[in-house]
Amino acid sequence: MNAIASTIASIINTENAVLPWQKLEPSQQQRIQPAMDTKSHPSCIVYPHSQAELAAVMATANRNKWRVLPCGSGSKLNWGGLSKNIDIIISTERINQLIDHAVGDLTVTVEAGMKFGEIQEILAKSRQTLALAPSFPHFATIGGIVATADTGSMRQRYGGVRDQLLGITFIRADGQIAKAGGRVVKNVAGYDLMKLFTGAYGTLGIISQVTFRVYPLPETSATVILTGKAEAISQAAKILQSSELTPTQADLISNQLVSDLGLGNGIALIVRFQSISGSVQEQSNRLVSIGQKLGLKLEIYAAENEANLWQQLPERIHSSGNISEITGKIGVLPTAAVEIINQIKFGLIHLSSGLGLVRLENQDQVLKLRDFCQANSGFLSVLSAPVEIKEKLDIWGYNGNALHIMRGIKEQFDGSYILSPGRFVGGI
């Protein structure tokens, strides 16, 4: 065992809590390496079993100026920029307990390593749900979802991760445990660090515990898919947005994704209604009527068939099987969403926010689409890509004027730049 691993093993006296890099399975090394530059690899991966152990490890890392890459299960570890000269990886995967589920208050508090699927199973026993639709739902941890702001298409009705987060506990770069917010819906305690940590990619601290608001499980649901030419889809989208209909999910999907899912030709508007049975039926019928008037192809998926369809949307983008392809996150003005989805071969855009996912084949496609998005007051940032592409490409493509503010915040929370160095905008 190397010197760093030995030092940490003296802090965490648990079997298999510290695994030297050389002893990791090749498959595990292959999952981790795309998150870092090609010139280095960590000395070990550490699995604390409690917030106290996590804090002790971070305090030691801070004293020794070890560079740390935090993660959960690692399902999104390769998102964002390449981290450089990492000494240790710290996983919160084993800090995964349910702390509190206040059924009557519609809140739940869990440790960061709990997987999204597990918390949904717990909540379902009380007919409640966490209103998120993250990528890799069976593997993604709650901490990783918050760190990457991975909301998914439930944003249409419930807002983003930061809108549903009520409280947070995190380990500072110096190893101190800090908290913000609380465990009730109406809470103004402390600074609003929840929004700051959402989407920070582990660069400000390591999330160890979160409190979310939860929602009642709907009685039933149905999905309506409208497929056809861009002009008609654009009209349908405008009518939907100006109507009294209240979908929980509404996405525009590209022509190739439509074809791969066996939904026909052209681009599509896929809309999900969830409520009591009568409301779902009425809203679905009204959208079907809109589609018929516009001459669009129609398909309706009932509750027993639609869940798999919605899960397939991000999966088809993230999991092409081609390791050379690139996935990215885009954001455009919602008014330009139909025009842009019509230019994308493989992707989706959430109707209400203009945020979405795309899959691209090479660097030239990234730059071309980025220019197109920026011309429409939007952005394109790369999530995953081969290391050699990330080493040459500006991952974030940020052209705003707030970089000095971001650096100032980083220095306040992590003045030594030991947390996820290089992963965020501007190499932060």
C-alpha positions in Angstrom: 0.0 0.0 0.0 1.4 3.4 -0.9 2.1 6.2 1.6 -1.2 8.2 1.0 -3.3 5.0 1.2 -1.6 3.9 4.4 -2.2 7.3 6.0 -5.9 7.2 5.2 -6.2 3.6 6.3 -5.0 4.6 9.7 -8.0 6.9 9.9 -10.6 4.6 8.5 -10.1 1.2 10.2 -12.6 -0.7 8.1 -11.9 -3.5 5.7 -11.8 -2.4 2.0 -12.4 1.2 2.9 -9.2 2.2 1.2 -8.3 0.6 -2.1 -5.0 1.4 -3.8 -5.2 2.3 -7.5 -3.2 -0.8 -8.5 -5.6 -3.1 -6.7 -8.7 -1.8 -8.4 -10.4 -4.0 -11.0 -9.5 -2.9 -14.6 -13.2 -2.2 -15.3 -13.3 0.2 -12.3 -10.1 1.9 -13.4 -11.6 2.4 -16.8 -14.7 4.1 -15.3 -12.6 6.5 -13.3 -9.8 7.4 -15.8 -12.1 9.4 -18.1 -12.5 11.9 -15.3 -8.8 12.8 -15.2 -6.0 13.9 -17.5 -3.9 11.1 -19.1 -0.7 12.0 -17.2 -1.8 10.9 -13.8 -3.9 8.6 -11.7 -4.9 8.7 -8.0 -3.1 6.8 -5.3 -6.3 5.3 -4.0 -10.1 5.4 -3.7 -11.6 5.9 -0.3 -15.0 4.8 1.0 -15.8 6.5 4.3 -18.8 5.0 6.2 -19.9 8.1 8.1 -19.8 11.8 7.9 -17.3 11.9 10.7 -14.9 9.6 8.7 -15.4 11.7 5.6 -14.5 14.8 7.6 -11.4 13.2 9.1 -10.2 12.2 5.6 -10.7 15.7 4.3 -8.9 17.3 7.2 -5.9 15.0 6.5 -6.1 15.8 2.8 -6.2 19.5 3.5 -3.1 19.3 5.8 -1.2 17.4 3.2 -2.5 19.4 0.2 -3.7 16.2 -1.4 -6.0 16.9 -4.4 -9.4 15.2 -4.0 -12.0 14.1 -6.5 -15.3 13.5 -4.8 -17.9 11.1 -6.2 -20.9 8.9 -5.4 -21.2 5.7 -7.4 -19.2 7.3 -10.2 -22.1 7.2 -12.8 -21.4 10.9 -13.7 -17.7 11.1 -12.6 -16.7 11.7 -16.2 -19.0 14.7 -16.6 -17.4 18.2 -16.8 -13.7 19.1 -17.2 -10.7 16.8 -16.6 -9.5 16.9 -13.0 -5.7 17.2 -12.8 -3.1 15.6 -10.6 -5.6 13.9 -8.3 -4.2 12.2 -5.3 -7.3 10.5 -3.9 -10.9 9.8 -4.9 -13.4 9.9 -2.1 -16.7 8.1 -2.7 -19.8 8.8 -0.5 -21.4 5.6 -1.8 -21.3 3.9 1.7 -22.7 7.0 3.5 -26.2 6.1 2.5 -28.6 6.0 5.3 -32.2 7.4 5.6 -32.1 10.0 8.3 -35.7 11.1 8.4 -38.9 10.9 6.3 -41.5 13.3 7.6 -44.5 11.9 5.7 -46.9 14.6 6.9 -44.5 17.4 6.2 -43.6 16.0 2.7 -39.9 16.1 3.3 -37.1 13.5 3.3 -33.5 13.6 4.6 -31.0 11.2 3.4 -27.2 10.8 3.3 -25.6 11.6 0.0 -24.6 8.1 -1.0 -28.2 6.7 -1.1 -29.1 5.8 -4.7 -32.0 7.5 -6.4 -33.8 4.2 -7.0 -33.6 3.2 -3.3 -35.0 6.5 -2.0 -37.9 6.2 -4.5 -38.7 2.7 -3.2 -38.8 4.1 0.4 -41.0 7.0 -0.6 -43.4 4.8 -2.6 -44.4 2.9 0.5 -46.0 6.2 1.7 -47.4 7.0 -1.7 -44.8 9.8 -2.2 -42.1 10.5 -4.7 -39.0 12.7 -5.4 -39.9 14.7 -8.5 -36.6 14.3 -10.4 -35.8 12.3 -13.5 -32.0 12.0 -13.4 -29.7 10.1 -15.8 -28.8 6.6 -14.7 -31.5 6.5 -12.0 -30.5 3.0 -10.8 -26.9 4.0 -10.1 -27.0 7.7 -9.5 -26.6 8.8 -5.8 -28.5 11.7 -4.3 -25.2 13.6 -3.7 -24.2 13.2 -7.3 -27.5 14.3 -8.6 -27.3 17.5 -6.6 -23.6 18.1 -7.5 -24.4 17.9 -11.2 -27.8 19.5 -11.1 -29.2 16.5 -12.9 -32.9 17.2 -12.8 -34.3 15.7 -16.1 -37.6 16.4 -17.7 -39.6 16.6 -14.4 -38.4 20.2 -14.4 -41.5 21.0 -16.6 -43.8 20.9 -13.5 -41.6 20.9 -10.4 -38.5 23.0 -11.3 -34.9 22.0 -10.9 -32.9 20.3 -8.2 -32.2 23.6 -6.4 -35.9 24.3 -6.3 -36.6 21.1 -4.4 -33.7 21.2 -2.0 -34.4 22.3 1.5 -31.3 21.6 3.4 -27.7 20.5 2.9 -24.8 19.2 5.0 -21.4 19.2 3.5 -17.7 18.7 4.4 -15.6 21.7 3.8 -12.2 21.5 2.2 -10.6 21.8 5.7 -12.6 18.9 7.0 -15.2 20.9 9.0 -18.8 19.8 8.8 -21.2 22.7 7.7 -24.9 22.9 7.3 -27.4 25.2 5.6 -31.2 25.2 5.4 -33.3 22.8 7.4 -35.8 19.9 7.3 -39.0 21.9 6.8 -40.5 23.5 3.7 -40.7 27.0 5.2 -37.2 27.6 6.4 -34.9 30.6 6.1 -32.1 29.5 8.4 -28.6 30.4 7.3 -27.2 31.2 3.9 -28.8 29.7 0.8 -25.9 27.4 0.1 -28.2 24.8 -1.5 -28.3 26.8 -4.7 -24.6 27.4 -4.6 -23.7 23.7 -4.2 -26.2 22.5 -6.8 -24.3 22.0 -10.0 -20.9 22.9 -8.4 -19.5 19.5 -9.4 -17.8 18.9 -6.1 -15.6 21.9 -6.3 -16.8 23.7 -3.1 -17.2 20.9 -0.7 -18.4 17.3 -0.4 -22.1 16.9 0.0 -22.8 14.4 2.8 -26.6 14.8 3.5 -29.5 16.5 1.9 -33.2 17.3 2.6 -35.7 17.4 -0.2 -39.3 18.2 -0.5 -41.3 15.3 -1.8 -44.7 15.0 -3.6 -47.7 12.7 -3.5 -47.6 9.9 -6.0 -50.1 10.6 -8.8 -53.1 8.3 -9.1 -52.4 7.6 -12.8 -50.6 9.0 -15.8 -50.5 8.9 -19.6 -48.2 10.1 -22.3 -49.2 11.7 -25.6 -46.7 11.8 -28.5 -47.1 14.2 -31.4 -44.8 13.5 -34.4 -44.4 15.4 -37.6 -42.8 18.5 -39.3 -41.2 21.2 -37.3 -43.7 23.9 -38.2 -46.7 21.8 -36.9 -44.7 20.7 -33.8 -43.9 24.4 -33.1 -47.5 25.3 -33.2 -48.5 22.5 -30.9 -45.8 23.5 -28.4 -47.0 27.1 -28.4 -50.6 26.1 -27.9 -49.7 23.7 -25.1 -47.6 26.4 -23.3 -50.4 29.0 -23.5 -53.1 26.6 -22.5 -54.4 25.5 -19.0 -52.9 22.0 -19.4 -50.4 21.1 -16.7 -48.0 18.3 -17.9 -45.4 17.0 -15.5 -43.0 16.3 -18.4 -42.8 17.8 -21.9 -39.8 17.3 -24.2 -39.0 18.0 -27.8 -37.1 15.0 -29.3 -34.9 14.9 -32.5 -35.7 13.0 -35.6 -33.1 10.3 -35.2 -34.2 9.7 -31.6 -37.8 9.5 -32.7 -36.8 6.9 -35.3 -34.7 4.8 -32.9 -37.6 4.7 -30.5 -39.9 3.5 -33.3 -42.1 6.5 -33.0 -42.2 7.5 -36.7 -40.5 10.2 -38.7 -39.8 13.9 -38.0 -39.4 15.5 -34.7 -41.7 14.9 -31.8 -43.3 16.6 -28.8 -43.7 14.0 -26.0 -46.0 15.1 -23.1 -46.8 13.3 -19.8 -49.9 14.1 -17.6 -50.0 12.8 -14.1 -52.9 13.4 -11.8 -56.3 11.8 -10.9 -57.7 9.6 -13.6 -60.3 12.0 -14.8 -57.9 14.9 -15.2 -55.3 12.8 -17.0 -58.0 11.6 -19.5 -59.3 15.1 -20.1 -55.9 16.7 -20.6 -54.7 13.9 -22.9 -57.8 14.2 -25.0 -57.3 18.0 -25.3 -53.7 17.5 -26.5 -54.8 14.8 -28.9 -57.4 17.2 -30.4 -54.7 19.8 -30.9 -52.5 17.3 -32.7 -55.3 16.2 -34.9 -56.1 19.7 -36.0 -52.4 20.2 -36.9 -52.2 17.0 -38.9 -49.7 15.4 -36.6 -49.2 11.7 -36.0 -50.5 10.6 -32.6 -49.7 8.0 -30.1 -50.9 7.5 -26.5 -49.1 5.5 -23.9 -51.0 4.4 -20.8 -49.5 4.2 -17.4 -48.4 0.6 -17.6 -46.3 1.2 -20.8 -45.0 4.8 -20.5 -42.4 4.6 -17.7 -40.0 2.6 -19.8 -40.4 5.1 -22.7 -39.4 8.1 -20.5 -36.4 6.2 -19.1 -35.2 5.4 -22.6 -35.0 9.0 -23.7 -31.8 10.0 -21.7 -30.5 6.4 -21.9 -30.5 6.4 -25.7 -28.4 9.6 -25.6 -25.9 8.6 -23.0 -25.5 4.9 -24.0 -24.7 4.7 -27.7 -22.0 2.1 -27.2 -19.6 4.2 -29.2 -16.8 5.4 -26.9 -15.7 8.1 -29.3 -19.0 10.0 -29.2 -19.7 13.1 -27.1 -22.7 13.9 -24.9 -23.5 17.5 -24.0 -25.9 19.7 -22.1 -27.5 22.5 -24.1 -29.6 25.5 -23.0 -31.5 27.8 -25.4 -34.4 30.2 -25.2 -37.6 28.0 -25.1 -38.9 30.1 -28.1 -36.0 28.7 -30.2 -36.2 25.1 -29.0 -38.1 23.7 -32.0 -35.7 25.4 -34.5 -32.7 24.0 -32.7 -34.0 20.4 -32.1 -34.7 20.3 -35.8 -31.0 20.9 -36.4 -29.9 18.1 -34.0 -29.6 14.5 -35.1 -29.7 13.0 -31.6 -31.1 14.9 -28.6 -33.9 16.3 -26.6 -34.9 19.7 -25.2 -37.2 20.3 -22.2 -40.0 22.5 -23.4 -40.4 24.8 -20.5 -36.7 25.5 -19.8 -34.9 25.1 -23.1 -32.4 22.8 -21.4 -31.6 19.5 -22.9 -29.2 16.7 -23.8 -27.4 16.0 -27.1 -25.2 13.3 -28.6 -22.6 14.4 -31.1 -20.0 12.5 -33.2 -17.0 14.8 -33.1 -15.4 18.1 -32.0 -16.5 19.9 -35.1 -20.2 19.2 -34.4 -19.7 20.5 -30.9 -18.3 23.8 -32.1 -20.9 24.2 -34.8 -23.8 23.5 -32.4 -22.3 25.7 -29.7 -22.1 28.6 -32.1 -25.7 28.0 -33.0 -26.9 27.9 -29.4 -24.9 31.0 -28.4 -26.4 32.9 -31.4 -29.8 32.0 -29.7 -28.7 33.3 -26.3 -27.9 29.7 -25.2 -25.0 27.4 -24.4 -23.5 24.0 -25.0 -21.3 22.3 -22.4 -19.7 18.9 -22.8 -20.6 16.3 -20.3 -18.8 13.2 -21.4 -16.2 12.7 -24.2 -13.0 10.8 -24.8 -10.1 12.2 -22.7 -8.1 13.2 -25.8 -11.0 15.4 -26.9 -11.5 17.0 -23.5 -7.8 17.8 -23.4 -8.2 19.9 -26.6 -11.7 21.3 -26.3 -13.2 24.0 -24.1 -15.6 21.9 -22.2 -17.8 24.6 -20.8 -17.7 27.2 -23.6 -18.4 29.9 -21.1 -18.3 33.4 -22.5 -19.9 35.4 -19.6 -18.4 37.9 -17.3 -18.8 36.2 -14.0 -15.6 34.1 -13.9 -13.9 36.4 -11.4 -16.9 36.0 -9.1 -16.7 32.2 -9.4 -13.0 32.2 -8.6 -13.7 34.4 -5.5 -16.3 31.9 -4.3 -13.9 29.0 -4.9 -11.2 30.7 -2.9 -13.5 31.3 0.0 -14.5 27.6 0.2 -11.4 26.0 -1.1 -8.4 28.4 -1.1 -5.9 25.6 -1.8 -7.8 24.3 -4.8 -7.7 20.7 -3.6 -11.4 19.8 -4.5 -12.0 18.6 -8.1 -9.3 20.9 -9.5 -9.9 21.7 -13.2 -13.4 20.2 -13.3 -15.5 23.4 -13.4 -15.7 26.5 -15.6 -12.4 28.2 -16.2 -10.4 25.3 -14.7 -11.8 26.0 -11.2 
